[in-house]
Amino acid sequence: MGKLFYGSDPQPIEIDDRLLQYLQVVTSTKLRRSESFTFTWTDAAASHARTTLWIQTAIPLRFLYVSPEAERLSGAYLRQLADQAAMSSGLMLDAATWQQNESAHRAPLAAAA
């Protein structure tokens, strides 16, 4: 599990390495353009089911990965996340959508083997 450190909070947000990489790409692109946005995720294991952060250039972010190597990302899923981040409702990461993306991503790899 990777970790996202947000602002001055010493407690990281744990996110799957691969999903964290998607988040980093979308976030970096938005912040490079000086575009703020909200980022919401669901976490059934937490004491609350949903959390939202306001992402802007003045708030420090740090992405920490367990894996030393970057993975190949799905362009379609990246576009979907970028489109969400551009909407007024913001970027929403949820387990169901993530699992669908991973299943679609892994299927071509399994067929090629």
Secondary structure as a PSIPRED ss2 file (coil, helix, strand):
# PSIPRED VFORMAT (PSIPRED V4.0)

   1 M C   1.000  0.000  0.000
   2 G E   0.000  0.000  1.000
   3 K E   0.000  0.000  1.000
   4 L E   0.000  0.000  1.000
   5 F E   0.000  0.000  1.000
   6 Y E   0.000  0.000  1.000
   7 G C   1.000  0.000  0.000
   8 S C   1.000  0.000  0.000
   9 D C   1.000  0.000  0.000
  10 P C   1.000  0.000  0.000
  11 Q C   1.000  0.000  0.000
  12 P C   1.000  0.000  0.000
  13 I E   0.000  0.000  1.000
  14 E E   0.000  0.000  1.000
  15 I E   0.000  0.000  1.000
  16 D C   1.000  0.000  0.000
  17 D H   0.000  1.000  0.000
  18 R H   0.000  1.000  0.000
  19 L H   0.000  1.000  0.000
  20 L H   0.000  1.000  0.000
  21 Q H   0.000  1.000  0.000
  22 Y H   0.000  1.000  0.000
  23 L H   0.000  1.000  0.000
  24 Q H   0.000  1.000  0.000
  25 V H   0.000  1.000  0.000
  26 V H   0.000  1.000  0.000
  27 T H   0.000  1.000  0.000
  28 S H   0.000  1.000  0.000
  29 T H   0.000  1.000  0.000
  30 K H   0.000  1.000  0.000
  31 L H   0.000  1.000  0.000
  32 R H   0.000  1.000  0.000
  33 R C   1.000  0.000  0.000
  34 S C   1.000  0.000  0.000
  35 E C   1.000  0.000  0.000
  36 S C   1.000  0.000  0.000
  37 F E   0.000  0.000  1.000
  38 T E   0.000  0.000  1.000
  39 F E   0.000  0.000  1.000
  40 T E   0.000  0.000  1.000
  41 W E   0.000  0.000  1.000
  42 T E   0.000  0.000  1.000
  43 D C   1.000  0.000  0.000
  44 A C   1.000  0.000  0.000
  45 A C   1.000  0.000  0.000
  46 A C   1.000  0.000  0.000
  47 S C   1.000  0.000  0.000
  48 H C   1.000  0.000  0.000
  49 A C   1.000  0.000  0.000
  50 R E   0.000  0.000  1.000
  51 T E   0.000  0.000  1.000
  52 T E   0.000  0.000  1.000
  53 L E   0.000  0.000  1.000
  54 W E   0.000  0.000  1.000
  55 I E   0.000  0.000  1.000
  56 Q C   1.000  0.000  0.000
  57 T C   1.000  0.000  0.000
  58 A C   1.000  0.000  0.000
  59 I C   1.000  0.000  0.000
  60 P C   1.000  0.000  0.000
  61 L E   0.000  0.000  1.000
  62 R E   0.000  0.000  1.000
  63 F E   0.000  0.000  1.000
  64 L E   0.000  0.000  1.000
  65 Y C   1.000  0.000  0.000
  66 V C   1.000  0.000  0.000
  67 S C   1.000  0.000  0.000
  68 P C   1.000  0.000  0.000
  69 E C   1.000  0.000  0.000
  70 A C   1.000  0.000  0.000
  71 E C   1.000  0.000  0.000
  72 R C   1.000  0.000  0.000
  73 L C   1.000  0.000  0.000
  74 S C   1.000  0.000  0.000
  75 G H   0.000  1.000  0.000
  76 A H   0.000  1.000  0.000
  77 Y H   0.000  1.000  0.000
  78 L H   0.000  1.000  0.000
  79 R H   0.000  1.000  0.000
  80 Q H   0.000  1.000  0.000
  81 L H   0.000  1.000  0.000
  82 A H   0.000  1.000  0.000
  83 D H   0.000  1.000  0.000
  84 Q H   0.000  1.000  0.000
  85 A H   0.000  1.000  0.000
  86 A H   0.000  1.000  0.000
  87 M C   1.000  0.000  0.000
  88 S C   1.000  0.000  0.000
  89 S C   1.000  0.000  0.000
  90 G C   1.000  0.000  0.000
  91 L E   0.000  0.000  1.000
  92 M E   0.000  0.000  1.000
  93 L E   0.000  0.000  1.000
  94 D C   1.000  0.000  0.000
  95 A H   0.000  1.000  0.000
  96 A H   0.000  1.000  0.000
  97 T H   0.000  1.000  0.000
  98 W H   0.000  1.000  0.000
  99 Q H   0.000  1.000  0.000
 100 Q H   0.000  1.000  0.000
 101 N H   0.000  1.000  0.000
 102 E H   0.000  1.000  0.000
 103 S H   0.000  1.000  0.000
 104 A H   0.000  1.000  0.000
 105 H H   0.000  1.000  0.000
 106 R H   0.000  1.000  0.000
 107 A H   0.000  1.000  0.000
 108 P H   0.000  1.000  0.000
 109 L H   0.000  1.000  0.000
 110 A H   0.000  1.000  0.000
 111 A H   0.000  1.000  0.000
 112 A H   0.000  1.000  0.000
 113 A C   1.000  0.000  0.000
